[in-house]
């Protein structure tokens, strides 16, 4: 049994860049955390204009310890295309191995 893990949801608003999803998921791979759900909402018209990027919104759900969740949030929050981000965490849960 793995105790001390919580469910988290990281919400990110960033410039609509074609490589944004890759950039957002890279820290999860580095920290060996598998997202459980990913939702990405791009520009309403579906077009990305390099001169006027617009905004994309990503929600990434995952299970991890609080320290790892905070570290992931800190890494993603300082990325150049990120305009705003916040981390929402639930109460501690236990996961059976």
Backbone as ProteinMPNN parsed JSONL, in Angstrom:
{"seq_chain_A": "XXXXXXXXXXXXXXXXXXXXXXXXXXXXXXXXXXXXXXXXXXXXXXXXXXXXXXXXXXXXXXXXXXXXXXXXXXXXXXXXXXXXXXXXXXXXXXXXX", "coords_chain_A": {"N_chain_A": [[0.834, -1.173, 0.0], [0.483, 2.241, -0.752], [0.838, 4.995, 1.048], [-0.119, 8.399, 1.851], [-0.516, 9.67, -0.549], [-2.122, 12.025, -2.669], [-4.921, 13.256, -4.553], [-4.602, 15.421, -7.292], [-5.118, 18.418, -9.182], [-3.936, 20.206, -11.776], [-4.208, 23.317, -13.117], [-3.753, 25.181, -15.972], [-3.195, 28.165, -17.733], [-2.116, 29.243, -20.81], [-0.046, 30.572, -23.491], [-1.166, 29.802, -26.74], [0.586, 27.637, -28.031], [2.067, 25.435, -30.446], [3.708, 23.403, -29.33], [2.954, 23.241, -26.706], [1.599, 21.203, -25.175], [3.492, 19.133, -25.063], [5.508, 20.434, -23.619], [4.181, 20.847, -21.172], [3.752, 18.247, -20.246], [6.271, 17.126, -19.952], [7.618, 17.621, -17.377], [6.152, 15.826, -15.779], [6.943, 13.316, -16.728], [9.649, 13.432, -16.039], [9.489, 13.372, -13.251], [8.366, 10.927, -12.888], [5.547, 10.587, -12.826], [2.327, 9.65, -13.624], [-0.156, 11.175, -15.431], [-3.67, 11.115, -14.727], [-5.823, 12.107, -16.019], [-6.309, 14.31, -18.745], [-7.145, 17.43, -19.981], [-7.501, 19.624, -22.62], [-8.147, 22.761, -23.768], [-8.251, 24.596, -26.577], [-7.813, 27.514, -28.692], [-10.949, 29.031, -29.565], [-11.636, 29.028, -32.288], [-9.995, 27.103, -33.236], [-7.648, 27.647, -34.55], [-4.188, 28.485, -34.662], [-2.451, 31.314, -34.603], [0.678, 32.497, -35.224], [1.361, 35.19, -34.831], [-0.592, 36.192, -33.176], [-1.139, 34.546, -30.603], [-3.168, 33.744, -28.758], [-5.02, 32.005, -26.169], [-4.614, 28.926, -24.384], [-6.11, 26.406, -22.374], [-5.271, 24.131, -19.94], [-5.989, 21.212, -18.104], [-4.716, 19.048, -15.813], [-4.954, 16.066, -14.272], [-3.74, 14.144, -11.53], [-2.101, 11.713, -9.383], [-0.184, 11.974, -6.538], [2.389, 12.527, -4.068], [2.296, 15.342, -1.787], [4.646, 16.918, -1.926], [5.809, 16.319, -4.414], [3.731, 17.147, -6.096], [3.695, 19.911, -5.607], [6.248, 20.524, -6.557], [5.991, 19.87, -9.288], [4.067, 21.782, -10.022], [5.525, 24.139, -9.505], [7.588, 23.923, -11.415], [6.138, 24.026, -13.826], [4.784, 26.447, -13.625], [6.711, 28.438, -14.061], [7.317, 28.33, -16.727], [7.849, 29.771, -19.944], [5.564, 30.168, -21.822], [3.413, 30.076, -20.051], [0.744, 31.736, -18.585], [-0.84, 31.824, -16.298], [-1.347, 29.724, -13.423], [-2.663, 27.162, -11.298], [-2.836, 24.968, -8.482], [-4.889, 22.4, -7.387], [-5.677, 20.465, -4.681], [-6.769, 17.378, -3.201], [-8.078, 15.679, -0.274], [-5.951, 13.397, 1.528], [-5.372, 10.169, 0.147], [-5.409, 6.576, 0.011], [-3.757, 4.124, -1.9], [-4.162, 0.934, -3.12], [-1.711, -1.574, -3.649]], "CA_chain_A": [[0.0, 0.0, 0.0], [1.213, 3.495, -0.804], [0.092, 5.996, 1.814], [0.338, 9.768, 1.725], [-0.743, 10.224, -1.874], [-3.34, 12.811, -2.822], [-5.329, 13.573, -5.921], [-4.315, 16.818, -7.604], [-5.506, 18.919, -10.502], [-3.152, 21.375, -12.133], [-4.9, 24.085, -14.149], [-2.773, 26.079, -16.574], [-3.566, 28.991, -18.88], [-0.856, 29.547, -21.469], [-0.104, 30.931, -24.902], [-1.529, 28.667, -27.599], [1.768, 27.254, -28.794], [1.933, 24.047, -30.908], [4.443, 22.474, -28.477], [2.567, 23.44, -25.313], [1.281, 19.955, -24.476], [4.766, 18.461, -24.807], [6.176, 21.162, -22.532], [3.469, 20.646, -19.914], [3.852, 16.859, -19.79], [7.662, 16.744, -19.709], [7.93, 17.492, -15.945], [5.527, 14.625, -15.225], [7.829, 12.201, -17.072], [10.878, 13.582, -15.248], [9.19, 12.995, -11.867], [7.764, 9.597, -12.928], [4.139, 10.709, -12.433], [1.43, 9.392, -14.746], [-1.443, 11.865, -15.322], [-4.845, 10.246, -14.814], [-6.761, 12.746, -16.952], [-5.8, 15.545, -19.334], [-8.109, 18.151, -20.813], [-6.874, 20.78, -23.236], [-9.062, 23.594, -24.534], [-7.492, 25.537, -27.384], [-8.585, 28.669, -29.177], [-12.303, 28.661, -29.971], [-11.714, 28.767, -33.725], [-9.11, 25.988, -33.542], [-6.483, 28.092, -35.308], [-3.11, 29.113, -33.906], [-1.776, 32.331, -35.402], [1.93, 32.837, -34.527], [1.414, 36.612, -34.484], [-1.575, 36.406, -32.112], [-1.255, 33.163, -30.146], [-4.37, 33.414, -28.012], [-4.808, 31.265, -24.923], [-5.072, 27.55, -24.229], [-6.307, 26.035, -20.968], [-5.015, 22.707, -19.718], [-6.239, 20.652, -16.773], [-4.016, 17.773, -15.714], [-5.229, 15.386, -13.001], [-2.727, 13.146, -11.223], [-1.991, 11.272, -7.996], [1.212, 12.067, -6.098], [2.591, 13.132, -2.758], [2.213, 16.804, -1.836], [5.924, 17.53, -2.314], [5.95, 16.157, -5.862], [2.721, 17.997, -6.724], [4.19, 21.291, -5.509], [7.415, 20.629, -7.447], [5.465, 19.924, -10.653], [3.436, 23.089, -10.194], [6.58, 25.152, -9.556], [8.28, 23.81, -12.714], [5.251, 24.441, -14.91], [4.41, 27.851, -13.443], [7.756, 29.348, -14.55], [7.522, 28.172, -18.168], [7.623, 31.016, -20.682], [4.217, 30.404, -22.353], [2.381, 30.006, -19.018], [0.259, 33.029, -18.096], [-1.335, 31.617, -14.925], [-1.562, 28.317, -13.078], [-2.958, 26.889, -9.89], [-2.887, 23.559, -8.107], [-5.987, 22.06, -6.498], [-5.395, 19.157, -4.103], [-7.834, 16.822, -2.371], [-7.619, 15.03, 0.949], [-5.06, 12.25, 1.313], [-6.005, 8.887, -0.153], [-4.503, 5.447, -0.026], [-3.907, 3.331, -3.108], [-3.711, -0.452, -2.899], [-0.739, -2.002, -4.666]], "C_chain_A": [[0.882, 1.241, 0.0], [0.379, 4.553, -0.113], [0.656, 7.385, 1.535], [0.18, 10.366, 0.341], [-2.077, 10.955, -1.905], [-3.665, 12.959, -4.295], [-5.107, 15.069, -6.117], [-4.848, 17.143, -8.988], [-4.734, 20.202, -10.729], [-3.849, 22.058, -13.3], [-3.937, 25.152, -14.656], [-3.417, 26.853, -17.718], [-2.267, 29.471, -19.491], [-1.095, 30.0, -22.898], [-0.344, 29.68, -25.73], [-0.379, 28.33, -28.533], [1.631, 25.796, -29.228], [2.644, 23.023, -30.013], [4.035, 22.548, -27.01], [2.327, 22.131, -24.573], [2.548, 19.181, -24.135], [5.491, 19.119, -23.633], [5.506, 20.923, -21.184], [3.638, 19.231, -19.368], [5.276, 16.428, -19.445], [8.01, 16.662, -18.225], [7.303, 16.256, -15.292], [6.395, 13.401, -15.515], [9.098, 12.245, -16.232], [10.664, 13.088, -13.82], [8.468, 11.648, -11.769], [6.327, 9.594, -12.394], [3.284, 10.555, -13.683], [0.138, 10.195, -14.555], [-2.602, 10.883, -15.471], [-5.894, 10.804, -15.768], [-6.132, 14.037, -17.448], [-6.911, 16.146, -20.177], [-7.41, 19.402, -21.335], [-7.904, 21.5, -24.077], [-8.233, 24.646, -25.25], [-8.341, 26.735, -27.774], [-9.931, 28.214, -29.739], [-12.395, 28.325, -31.457], [-10.791, 27.625, -34.16], [-7.855, 26.355, -34.295], [-5.461, 28.739, -34.377], [-2.366, 30.035, -34.854], [-0.505, 32.739, -34.66], [2.031, 34.305, -34.111], [0.478, 36.951, -33.319], [-1.945, 35.034, -31.545], [-2.582, 32.826, -29.478], [-4.013, 32.578, -26.791], [-5.328, 29.84, -25.029], [-5.205, 27.296, -22.732], [-6.127, 24.533, -20.853], [-5.356, 22.357, -18.277], [-5.623, 19.268, -16.755], [-4.278, 17.2, -14.328], [-4.167, 14.31, -12.792], [-2.758, 12.813, -9.739], [-0.508, 11.29, -7.635], [1.24, 12.604, -4.671], [2.569, 14.649, -2.881], [3.508, 17.478, -2.302], [6.13, 17.464, -3.82], [4.962, 17.063, -6.59], [3.178, 19.456, -6.721], [5.374, 21.509, -6.454], [6.971, 20.7, -8.906], [4.856, 21.288, -10.949], [4.495, 24.178, -10.344], [7.305, 25.118, -10.903], [7.421, 24.338, -13.851], [4.929, 25.928, -14.818], [5.447, 28.821, -14.005], [8.038, 29.202, -16.046], [7.101, 29.442, -18.892], [6.189, 31.176, -21.191], [3.108, 30.451, -21.293], [2.034, 31.404, -18.519], [-0.202, 32.94, -16.646], [-1.487, 30.122, -14.687], [-1.956, 28.221, -11.614], [-3.124, 25.388, -9.686], [-4.024, 23.375, -7.109], [-5.725, 20.638, -5.99], [-6.553, 18.701, -3.228], [-7.224, 16.243, -1.105], [-6.775, 13.82, 0.592], [-5.876, 11.0, 1.043], [-4.959, 7.792, -0.093], [-4.807, 4.636, -1.264], [-3.357, 1.943, -2.848], [-2.768, -0.856, -4.023], [-1.235, -3.239, -5.375]], "O_chain_A": [[1.91, 1.281, 0.677], [-0.664, 4.964, -0.623], [1.775, 7.523, 1.041], [0.687, 11.456, 0.077], [-3.038, 10.551, -1.249], [-2.804, 12.808, -5.162], [-5.385, 15.876, -5.23], [-5.006, 16.27, -9.842], [-4.862, 21.163, -9.97], [-4.057, 21.449, -14.35], [-3.379, 25.925, -13.877], [-4.098, 26.275, -18.565], [-1.416, 30.033, -18.802], [-2.184, 29.839, -23.448], [0.217, 28.622, -25.445], [-0.391, 28.711, -29.703], [1.125, 24.983, -28.455], [2.209, 21.874, -29.949], [4.709, 21.972, -26.156], [2.806, 21.965, -23.451], [2.666, 18.633, -23.039], [6.022, 18.432, -22.76], [6.187, 20.809, -20.165], [3.665, 19.038, -18.153], [5.461, 15.454, -18.715], [8.658, 15.693, -17.829], [7.871, 15.702, -14.351], [6.566, 12.544, -14.648], [9.571, 11.209, -15.765], [11.548, 12.459, -13.24], [8.01, 11.268, -10.691], [5.941, 8.721, -11.617], [3.495, 11.248, -14.679], [-0.602, 9.929, -13.608], [-2.522, 9.933, -16.249], [-6.747, 10.069, -16.265], [-5.503, 14.77, -16.684], [-7.538, 15.46, -20.985], [-6.8, 20.147, -20.568], [-8.475, 20.918, -24.999], [-7.591, 25.483, -24.616], [-9.438, 26.938, -27.255], [-10.033, 27.134, -30.321], [-13.15, 27.432, -31.844], [-10.804, 27.227, -35.324], [-7.068, 25.478, -34.649], [-5.817, 29.445, -33.433], [-1.724, 29.578, -35.8], [-0.598, 33.281, -33.559], [2.716, 34.626, -33.14], [0.735, 37.891, -32.567], [-2.939, 34.434, -31.954], [-3.07, 31.706, -29.628], [-2.843, 32.461, -26.427], [-6.343, 29.577, -25.675], [-4.497, 27.898, -21.924], [-6.754, 23.761, -21.578], [-5.051, 23.109, -17.352], [-5.96, 18.417, -17.577], [-3.869, 17.783, -13.324], [-3.743, 13.648, -13.739], [-3.359, 13.531, -8.94], [0.319, 10.701, -8.331], [0.23, 13.073, -4.148], [2.8, 15.185, -3.965], [3.464, 18.495, -2.995], [6.573, 18.434, -4.435], [5.316, 17.681, -7.595], [3.056, 20.149, -7.731], [5.484, 22.564, -7.079], [7.506, 21.495, -9.679], [5.104, 21.874, -12.003], [4.378, 25.042, -11.212], [7.604, 26.169, -11.47], [7.922, 25.023, -14.743], [4.813, 26.596, -15.845], [5.088, 29.933, -14.393], [8.915, 29.886, -16.574], [6.134, 30.103, -18.513], [5.622, 32.253, -21.007], [1.978, 30.827, -21.605], [2.906, 32.158, -18.089], [0.015, 33.862, -15.86], [-1.723, 29.352, -15.618], [-1.624, 29.086, -10.804], [-3.5, 24.651, -10.598], [-4.115, 24.095, -6.114], [-5.568, 19.714, -6.788], [-7.231, 19.512, -2.596], [-6.013, 16.309, -0.893], [-6.874, 13.285, -0.512], [-6.937, 10.796, 1.633], [-3.759, 8.064, -0.143], [-5.968, 4.473, -1.641], [-2.218, 1.792, -2.407], [-2.989, -0.53, -5.19], [-0.558, -3.753, -6.266]]}, "name": "protein", "num_of_chains": 1, "seq": "XXXXXXXXXXXXXXXXXXXXXXXXXXXXXXXXXXXXXXXXXXXXXXXXXXXXXXXXXXXXXXXXXXXXXXXXXXXXXXXXXXXXXXXXXXXXXXXXX"}
